[in-house]
Amino acid sequence: MGQSSSSTVSHTKGGDLASSFDKFFKDFKVESKIISQETIESIRSRLKEGDLPSAVSAISDALREIDNAPLSIAVTGESGTGKSTFINALRCMGAEEDGAAPTGPIETTFERTPYKHPKFPNVTLWDLPGIGTTNFQPHDYLEKMKFREYDFFIIISATRFKINDAQLAVAIKKMKKNFYFVRTKVDNSDLYNLKKESTNKFNEHEILQRIRNDCVTRLQKAKVKDPQVFLVSSLDLSEYDFQSLETTLLRQLPDHKRHIFMQYLPNVTEAAIDRKRDSLKQKVWLEALKAGALATVPFMGYISDNDVETLKDALTLYRVYFGLDDASLKIMANDLHVSVEKLMANLKCPHLLSIEKDDESLGEKLLRYVEIFCSVSGGPIAAALYYSKIYSLQNYFLETVVSDAKVLLKKEEIFKDSEDPGESNEH
């Protein structure tokens, strides 16, 4: 009798979780989903059947795959095409920083060189010598450069793509790997010169389309089928085709590798920030769902010390992902010529776990955050997931960090006329 009752409870609870699962994941675009549709269906089916231990196991496997997914990106192009500047831009590094890819007229090597992001060691950008600087045929070049290790190739040019670039693309295609053509220096060469020479009305959109069409036509003549060409400025990734390149790469990556790549990409637009948020929301949801399937009685009481530690870790992680950690803010403040305190005064996330009122404990403050989150989000997505309120707090913290990241997109405007007291008297 007890066993039958327990089975009924598990089945009912699993059905509730399955329904919430369906509603949650249907709102995300393909390029933002961090687990495959097959995995989603598998977890949903186990929840619906009330097989909670099996569902927990499947969720654990999915989370482990997301957390440990390596990503290797090959970047190739002739010397002088802006390849190193592009690599540094993706890593959010200046050319003068330690570990940056060397830029300028340097001697070309015949070795592939790995570059990792200091915060995301699972992602490696490989700087490959341009095929035109080697004596290898395309197939031999790919073998020598260990093509099997890369998730995709980015082929860079600063002018027109050459026959070597086209032949390499054809060879990559035959080996069933994805490749993308990136045309750099669009702003400081093509547009600048054409604008200077133009006597009539300057139409940037038409000029960009003309450049793009010219690249595509030449590559098609060189037997590259359906080439994807993106025009970018490594000095300002928020402009031109970078967002389109980002969307295309994410859409064509395996689902479980999207999360690490989204966190890796620089926060250059609100769309990029929103994608990071959506990726993290899915991860938080999966962790909450796992806790929900394991729990027998919802726990809606006080915030424990363990809960606070969990929240501290989550907030630290979110700040790192969005470039709002203490080290990043210090660098940013220095670049803007303001104090770190002044920069932080415009942000909310550094103060989420601080106590400002003597009559309010940290636990009370956190419970107030829960009320704010639930009122703004229209209540719990699924009541079954709000065990110790950790899910709602993590989401509140995430949304706060996202809001701060968007504020800092306008940092130059905010601090345009800013100068710290006494700074002008020092010189």
C-alpha positions as semicolon CSV with decimal commas, in nm:
position;residue;x (nm);y (nm);z (nm)
1;M;0,000;0,000;0,000
2;G;0,279;0,241;0,103
3;Q;0,480;0,142;-0,204
4;S;0,184;0,210;-0,434
5;S;0,125;0,548;-0,265
6;S;0,493;0,639;-0,303
7;S;0,481;0,542;-0,669
8;T;0,174;0,762;-0,722
9;V;0,345;1,060;-0,553
10;S;0,657;1,016;-0,770
11;H;0,448;0,989;-1,084
12;T;0,243;1,299;-0,997
13;K;0,549;1,500;-0,900
14;G;0,736;1,383;-1,211
15;G;0,441;1,486;-1,429
16;D;0,442;1,835;-1,273
17;L;0,815;1,870;-1,333
18;A;0,781;1,742;-1,692
19;S;0,514;2,002;-1,763
20;S;0,737;2,280;-1,624
21;F;1,030;2,142;-1,824
22;D;0,833;2,167;-2,150
23;K;0,722;2,524;-2,081
24;F;1,070;2,639;-1,989
25;F;1,275;2,512;-2,284
26;K;1,029;2,597;-2,560
27;D;1,109;2,970;-2,518
28;F;1,476;2,943;-2,621
29;K;1,603;2,983;-2,976
30;V;1,805;2,701;-3,132
31;E;2,134;2,895;-3,109
32;S;2,078;2,950;-2,736
33;K;1,989;2,596;-2,626
34;I;2,267;2,426;-2,432
35;I;2,128;2,072;-2,440
36;S;2,005;1,883;-2,743
37;Q;1,640;1,824;-2,824
38;E;1,708;1,453;-2,784
39;T;1,832;1,508;-2,427
40;I;1,537;1,736;-2,351
41;E;1,295;1,467;-2,471
42;S;1,476;1,198;-2,274
43;I;1,461;1,393;-1,946
44;R;1,099;1,500;-2,004
45;S;0,994;1,143;-2,077
46;R;1,154;1,008;-1,757
47;L;0,995;1,282;-1,550
48;K;0,654;1,215;-1,703
49;E;0,685;0,845;-1,623
50;G;0,773;0,930;-1,262
51;D;1,119;0,770;-1,298
52;L;1,287;1,042;-1,092
53;P;1,621;0,862;-1,021
54;S;1,669;0,806;-1,394
55;A;1,576;1,169;-1,467
56;V;1,829;1,291;-1,208
57;S;2,097;1,074;-1,368
58;A;2,021;1,214;-1,716
59;I;2,029;1,574;-1,586
60;S;2,361;1,507;-1,408
61;D;2,509;1,368;-1,731
62;A;2,389;1,672;-1,927
63;L;2,535;1,917;-1,672
64;R;2,866;1,729;-1,663
65;E;2,889;1,741;-2,043
66;I;2,813;2,115;-2,048
67;D;3,072;2,194;-1,776
68;N;3,352;1,986;-1,926
69;A;3,303;2,054;-2,299
70;P;3,631;2,160;-2,466
71;L;3,619;2,400;-2,761
72;S;3,901;2,442;-3,014
73;I;3,881;2,711;-3,281
74;A;4,131;2,731;-3,568
75;V;4,207;3,079;-3,705
76;T;4,411;3,098;-4,022
77;G;4,507;3,367;-4,270
78;E;4,805;3,534;-4,432
79;S;5,039;3,758;-4,233
80;G;4,904;4,113;-4,208
81;T;4,535;4,022;-4,236
82;G;4,459;4,113;-3,874
83;K;4,445;3,755;-3,753
84;S;4,622;3,825;-3,421
85;T;4,410;4,135;-3,355
86;F;4,096;3,927;-3,414
87;I;4,221;3,656;-3,174
88;N;4,298;3,917;-2,908
89;A;3,956;4,081;-2,954
90;L;3,779;3,749;-2,894
91;R;3,987;3,704;-2,579
92;C;3,908;4,061;-2,463
93;M;4,280;4,142;-2,457
94;G;4,485;4,435;-2,577
95;A;4,796;4,374;-2,788
96;E;5,017;4,497;-2,504
97;E;4,882;4,256;-2,241
98;D;5,076;3,951;-2,125
99;G;4,977;3,645;-2,324
100;A;4,828;3,842;-2,613
101;A;4,885;3,722;-2,969
102;P;5,168;3,936;-3,116
103;T;5,047;4,187;-3,375
104;G;5,223;4,391;-3,643
105;P;5,475;4,295;-3,913
106;I;5,629;3,993;-3,747
107;E;5,797;3,696;-3,907
108;T;5,554;3,420;-3,998
109;T;5,612;3,086;-3,827
110;F;5,519;2,742;-3,952
111;E;5,386;2,626;-3,617
112;R;5,032;2,645;-3,484
113;T;5,010;2,850;-3,165
114;P;4,746;2,801;-2,893
115;Y;4,586;3,094;-2,707
116;K;4,361;3,037;-2,407
117;H;4,136;3,279;-2,226
118;P;4,254;3,328;-1,865
119;K;3,898;3,280;-1,734
120;F;3,783;3,004;-1,972
121;P;4,061;2,743;-2,005
122;N;3,829;2,501;-2,188
123;V;3,836;2,728;-2,496
124;T;4,148;2,739;-2,714
125;L;4,202;2,964;-3,015
126;W;4,468;2,820;-3,245
127;D;4,665;3,062;-3,462
128;L;4,756;2,867;-3,774
129;P;5,001;2,995;-4,036
130;G;4,833;3,097;-4,362
131;I;4,849;2,820;-4,619
132;G;5,014;3,063;-4,860
133;T;5,312;3,090;-4,625
134;T;5,374;2,713;-4,632
135;N;5,472;2,463;-4,899
136;F;5,185;2,231;-4,812
137;Q;4,896;2,137;-5,035
138;P;4,555;2,199;-4,868
139;H;4,507;1,837;-4,757
140;D;4,864;1,809;-4,625
141;Y;4,829;2,144;-4,454
142;L;4,521;2,027;-4,263
143;E;4,690;1,705;-4,158
144;K;5,002;1,893;-4,045
145;M;4,790;2,142;-3,851
146;K;4,592;1,856;-3,686
147;F;4,253;1,959;-3,831
148;R;4,066;1,686;-3,638
149;E;4,121;1,876;-3,311
150;Y;3,917;2,183;-3,414
151;D;3,546;2,241;-3,385
152;F;3,550;2,488;-3,674
153;F;3,782;2,706;-3,885
154;I;3,785;3,084;-3,932
155;I;3,966;3,192;-4,249
156;I;4,071;3,558;-4,231
157;S;4,157;3,810;-4,501
158;A;4,200;4,189;-4,496
159;T;4,140;4,236;-4,869
160;R;4,023;3,972;-5,115
161;F;4,029;3,605;-5,032
162;K;4,301;3,430;-5,230
163;I;4,296;3,104;-5,421
164;N;4,482;2,939;-5,131
165;D;4,199;3,040;-4,894
166;A;3,941;2,894;-5,132
167;Q;4,132;2,569;-5,180
168;L;4,170;2,532;-4,805
169;A;3,794;2,582;-4,758
170;V;3,717;2,312;-5,016
171;A;3,954;2,071;-4,838
172;I;3,796;2,149;-4,499
173;K;3,449;2,088;-4,644
174;K;3,557;1,748;-4,778
175;M;3,668;1,657;-4,427
176;K;3,322;1,751;-4,293
177;K;3,427;2,046;-4,081
178;N;3,268;2,391;-4,074
179;F;3,454;2,702;-4,190
180;Y;3,372;3,072;-4,204
181;F;3,534;3,356;-4,398
182;V;3,599;3,671;-4,195
183;R;3,694;3,990;-4,375
184;T;3,873;4,219;-4,128
185;K;3,977;4,586;-4,129
186;V;3,651;4,691;-4,293
187;D;3,631;5,015;-4,098
188;N;3,986;5,147;-4,122
189;S;4,053;5,054;-4,483
190;D;3,752;5,009;-4,709
191;L;3,500;5,241;-4,547
192;Y;3,749;5,507;-4,445
193;N;3,906;5,529;-4,790
194;L;3,578;5,517;-4,978
195;K;3,424;5,780;-4,755
196;K;3,727;6,002;-4,813
197;E;3,706;5,959;-5,191
198;S;3,328;5,985;-5,216
199;T;3,200;6,303;-5,378
200;N;2,836;6,193;-5,372
201;K;2,625;6,077;-5,080
202;F;2,809;5,808;-4,882
203;N;2,599;5,493;-4,830
204;E;2,773;5,262;-4,585
205;H;2,517;4,981;-4,615
206;E;2,553;4,963;-4,995
207;I;2,933;4,964;-4,974
208;L;2,936;4,683;-4,716
209;Q;2,697;4,476;-4,928
210;R;2,915;4,534;-5,233
211;I;3,226;4,415;-5,047
212;R;3,040;4,111;-4,915
213;N;2,901;4,021;-5,259
214;D;3,244;4,059;-5,418
215;C;3,398;3,818;-5,164
216;V;3,119;3,564;-5,216
217;T;3,140;3,584;-5,598
218;R;3,517;3,532;-5,603
219;L;3,496;3,237;-5,365
220;Q;3,219;3,077;-5,569
221;K;3,435;3,112;-5,882
222;A;3,707;2,929;-5,689
223;K;3,465;2,637;-5,636
224;V;3,362;2,718;-5,278
225;K;2,995;2,627;-5,247
226;D;2,771;2,865;-5,047
227;P;3,055;3,057;-4,875
228;Q;2,965;3,241;-4,554
229;V;3,143;3,577;-4,544
230;F;3,135;3,810;-4,242
231;L;3,271;4,165;-4,238
232;V;3,415;4,268;-3,901
233;S;3,621;4,527;-3,725
234;S;3,839;4,370;-3,458
235;L;3,866;4,714;-3,299
236;D;3,488;4,731;-3,249
237;L;3,316;4,393;-3,245
238;S;2,978;4,556;-3,182
239;E;2,974;4,683;-3,542
240;Y;2,914;4,520;-3,884
241;D;2,870;4,139;-3,907
242;F;3,015;4,017;-3,578
243;Q;2,674;3,955;-3,420
244;S;2,568;3,759;-3,729
245;L;2,892;3,558;-3,713
246;E;2,827;3,487;-3,344
247;T;2,472;3,365;-3,415
248;T;2,589;3,142;-3,701
249;L;2,870;2,985;-3,497
250;L;2,638;2,914;-3,204
251;R;2,369;2,766;-3,426
252;Q;2,614;2,525;-3,589
253;L;2,801;2,420;-3,275
254;P;2,702;2,100;-3,091
255;D;2,443;2,193;-2,826
256;H;2,657;2,109;-2,522
257;K;2,943;2,334;-2,645
258;R;2,729;2,645;-2,679
259;H;2,736;2,732;-2,309
260;I;3,115;2,767;-2,282
261;F;3,135;2,958;-2,610
262;M;2,859;3,201;-2,506
263;Q;3,036;3,275;-2,178
264;Y;3,365;3,317;-2,368
265;L;3,236;3,574;-2,616
266;P;3,289;3,943;-2,527
267;N;2,999;4,154;-2,395
268;V;2,987;4,390;-2,693
269;T;2,609;4,415;-2,741
270;E;2,292;4,369;-2,540
271;A;2,213;4,065;-2,758
272;A;2,542;3,899;-2,656
273;I;2,468;3,971;-2,289
274;D;2,115;3,829;-2,323
275;R;2,254;3,511;-2,479
276;K;2,488;3,459;-2,185
277;R;2,197;3,514;-1,949
278;D;1,978;3,261;-2,135
279;S;2,257;3,005;-2,129
280;L;2,308;3,046;-1,754
281;K;1,932;3,042;-1,690
282;Q;1,912;2,698;-1,851
283;K;2,197;2,572;-1,635
284;V;2,039;2,709;-1,316
285;W;1,708;2,553;-1,421
286;L;1,865;2,212;-1,477
287;E;2,034;2,225;-1,137
288;A;1,706;2,329;-0,973
289;L;1,518;2,057;-1,159
290;K;1,768;1,800;-1,036
291;A;1,720;1,925;-0,679
292;G;1,344;1,921;-0,733
293;A;1,343;1,561;-0,849
294;L;1,554;1,457;-0,550
295;A;1,353;1,645;-0,286
296;T;1,051;1,484;-0,123
297;V;0,926;1,783;0,078
298;P;0,959;2,143;-0,044
299;F;1,172;2,343;0,198
300;M;1,058;2,705;0,213
301;G;1,222;2,808;0,543
302;Y;1,517;3,022;0,640
303;I;1,839;3,074;0,440
304;S;2,112;2,850;0,582
305;D;2,488;2,913;0,588
306;N;2,531;2,652;0,314
307;D;2,275;2,835;0,102
308;V;2,467;3,162;0,146
309;E;2,791;2,993;0,035
310;T;2,612;2,854;-0,272
311;L;2,483;3,200;-0,354
312;K;2,826;3,359;-0,307
313;D;2,976;3,108;-0,549
314;A;2,696;3,171;-0,801
315;L;2,732;3,550;-0,780
316;T;3,110;3,528;-0,817
317;L;3,068;3,309;-1,125
318;Y;2,813;3,543;-1,287
319;R;3,035;3,845;-1,229
320;V;3,328;3,665;-1,393
321;Y;3,117;3,560;-1,693
322;F;2,999;3,917;-1,753
323;G;3,333;4,087;-1,684
324;L;3,214;4,240;-1,355
325;D;3,453;4,064;-1,116
326;D;3,678;4,280;-0,897
327;A;3,985;4,239;-1,120
328;S;3,793;4,336;-1,435
329;L;3,632;4,635;-1,264
330;K;3,973;4,756;-1,148
331;I;4,106;4,748;-1,506
332;M;3,792;4,918;-1,634
333;A;3,810;5,192;-1,371
334;N;4,172;5,255;-1,462
335;D;4,085;5,282;-1,834
336;L;3,802;5,525;-1,754
337;H;4,018;5,731;-1,512
338;V;3,772;5,689;-1,225
339;S;3,801;5,519;-0,889
340;V;3,680;5,163;-0,846
341;E;3,439;5,294;-0,579
342;K;3,286;5,539;-0,825
343;L;3,247;5,267;-1,086
344;M;3,088;5,031;-0,835
345;A;2,848;5,305;-0,722
346;N;2,676;5,268;-1,061
347;L;2,636;4,892;-1,016
348;K;2,412;4,673;-0,801
349;C;2,574;4,330;-0,813
350;P;2,881;4,404;-0,591
351;H;2,645;4,498;-0,307
352;L;2,396;4,208;-0,323
353;L;2,543;4,020;-0,027
354;S;2,644;4,321;0,181
355;I;2,453;4,435;0,488
356;E;2,374;4,805;0,497
357;K;2,096;4,823;0,756
358;D;2,166;4,734;1,119
359;D;1,812;4,604;1,163
360;E;1,824;4,361;0,870
361;S;2,012;4,033;0,864
362;L;2,158;3,883;0,545
363;G;1,892;3,612;0,555
364;E;1,614;3,871;0,572
365;K;1,772;4,065;0,287
366;L;1,788;3,751;0,074
367;L;1,425;3,665;0,144
368;R;1,333;4,018;0,037
369;Y;1,514;3,949;-0,294
370;V;1,299;3,638;-0,337
371;E;0,983;3,847;-0,305
372;I;1,117;4,099;-0,557
373;F;1,208;3,827;-0,807
374;C;0,874;3,647;-0,777
375;S;0,677;3,971;-0,817
376;V;0,876;4,076;-1,125
377;S;0,874;3,731;-1,286
378;G;0,502;3,684;-1,226
379;G;0,549;3,415;-0,963
380;P;0,734;3,081;-0,974
381;I;0,770;2,914;-1,313
382;A;0,710;2,594;-1,124
383;A;0,629;2,593;-0,754
384;A;0,797;2,255;-0,720
385;L;1,136;2,410;-0,797
386;Y;1,143;2,665;-0,514
387;Y;1,272;2,439;-0,235
388;S;1,501;2,663;-0,033
389;K;1,444;2,969;-0,253
390;I;1,792;2,919;-0,400
391;Y;1,659;2,896;-0,755
392;S;1,482;3,232;-0,733
393;L;1,782;3,397;-0,566
394;Q;2,023;3,270;-0,830
395;N;1,794;3,407;-1,099
396;Y;1,764;3,740;-0,920
397;F;2,143;3,762;-0,892
398;L;2,180;3,669;-1,258
399;E;1,931;3,934;-1,374
400;T;2,107;4,195;-1,158
401;V;2,448;4,114;-1,307
402;V;2,297;4,123;-1,658
403;S;2,146;4,465;-1,587
404;D;2,486;4,592;-1,466
405;A;2,661;4,453;-1,774
406;K;2,419;4,648;-1,994
407;V;2,484;4,964;-1,793
408;L;2,857;4,925;-1,859
409;L;2,799;4,906;-2,235
410;K;2,747;5,282;-2,199
411;K;3,040;5,334;-1,961
412;E;3,219;5,591;-2,180
413;E;2,901;5,797;-2,193
414;I;2,837;5,766;-1,817
415;F;3,190;5,869;-1,720
416;K;3,258;6,102;-2,014
417;D;3,319;6,411;-1,805
418;S;3,429;6,227;-1,495
419;E;3,749;6,296;-1,307
420;D;3,827;6,194;-0,954
421;P;3,882;6,474;-0,701
422;G;4,244;6,574;-0,675
423;E;4,341;6,395;-0,994
424;S;4,382;6,717;-1,191
425;N;4,602;6,861;-0,916
426;E;4,850;6,579;-0,933
427;H;4,995;6,684;-1,268
